[in-house]
Amino acid sequence: MFSKVNLYIKKHLASNIGAYALVLFFFLVGISLGAISINSVNSEMKSQVISYIEGFLKLVSNKNFDSSLILKQSIKLNLYSIIIIYLSGFLSLGVITIPVYLIFRGYCFGFTIGFLAQNLGNNGFLLSLISILPQSIIYVPIIMVISVIGISHSIARIRNRVVKKIDQSKIQALNYSILIMFLSFVLIFGSLIESYITPVLLRIATPYLM
C-alpha cells in the first residue's frame, strides 16, 4: 500500500512540477508584498498591533488558557481556505482566483514575520518563528498541494468543455473531491499543533523575548 502511495506521489509531482513552481512563485510574491507593505503602516497602528501581541502573549502565558478556542478558530479558518480553493477548482476562473488567494496568504505570512522582526528586532523574529513555523510546516505544503490540485482541476474542466467529455468530467470531480477531503483532514494536524503545541512554546519563550 505504501509503495502505491509513494508511486502516486512521485507521478503527481512529476506531472505537476510546473504547477508547483507557479504556486510557489505566487506565494513568494505575496510574502514579498507583505514584507514591503510594513513601511506603509503608521506609528499609531504599529502601537495598536504591538499592544495586541503583548496582550495575546500574556493570555497564552496563563496556565488556564483554553487551547480549544484556538483549535476551533484554526479549523474554521482552514475550512474557509479549503472551501475557497475547492470551489475555485470548479470554475474556469479558478486558474486566476487560486493564485490570487495564494498571494493573499503569502502576504499575511510575510507581513506578520516582517512586522515582528522590524518592530521587535531579533526577539520579534524568534517570536514569529515560534508562533508561526510549527503549524506552517503542515499548512504551507498542504495549501500548495490543494492549490495545485484545484488549478489542475480547473484546467481539466475547461478542456472537457471544449471536447465535451461529460462522463470524464464527473469522474475527475469525484477524485478531486476525495483528494481535497483527505488533505482537509491532514490540515487538522496543523490546527492541533497551533492550538496545543505552539502555545506551550510561546509560554516557555515569552519571558525571554518580551
Secondary structure, 3 states (H helix, E strand, C coil): CHHHHHHHHHHHHHHCHHHHHHHHHHHHHHHHHHHHHHHHCCHHHHHHHHHHHHHHHHHHHCCCCCHHHHHHHHHHHHHHHHHHHHHHCCCCCHHHHHHHHHHHHHHHHHHHHHHHHHHHHHHHHHHHHHHHHHHHHHHHHHHHHHHHHHHHHHHHHHHHHHHCCHHHHHHHHHHHHHHHHHHHHHHHHHHHHHHHHHHHHHHHHHHHHC
